[in-house]
Amino acid sequence: MENNELLDYIGDVEKEKQRVLVGFDAIDAQEESYKKQIDVQQEELGAIQEDIRSMKGSNLAVEMEEAKETVEKQRSQLQTLMGYSKNLKTRCEQLTERQEPMRKLGQKLNLQEKALVRYVRLNCDNKFMPDNIFK
C-alpha cells in the first residue's frame, strides 16, 4: 500500500503540476494579451500625439495669419492717422500764423474803442454831440 499511496501521491502531485502549468499558461496568455493591449494603446497614443502636433501647427498657422492681417490693418490705420496728424499740424501752424495778426488787430481795436469812448465823454461834457457835426 505504500506503493499505492505513493502512486496516488505522485498522481496528485502530477495533477497539481498540470493545474499549475495550466495556470502558468493562462498567466502567459493574459500577459501576451496585456502586451498587445499596451502596444495598441501606445499606437493610439502616438496617433493622438501626432494629431495634436498637426493641430498645433495648423492652429499656429491660422493664428499667425490672423496676426498678420491684424498688423496690416493696424499699419494702414496708422498711415491714415499719420496723414490726419500731418494735416492737423499744418492747419495748426496756419492758424497760429493767423492768430498773431488777429491778436494785434484786436489790441488795436480795443485801443481805438477806448480812444473813441474818451473822445465821446470829453465832447459830451462840452455838450457836443456827434450828430451836430453834419448840421
Beta strands, then each sheet from edge to edge (+ up, - down):
end
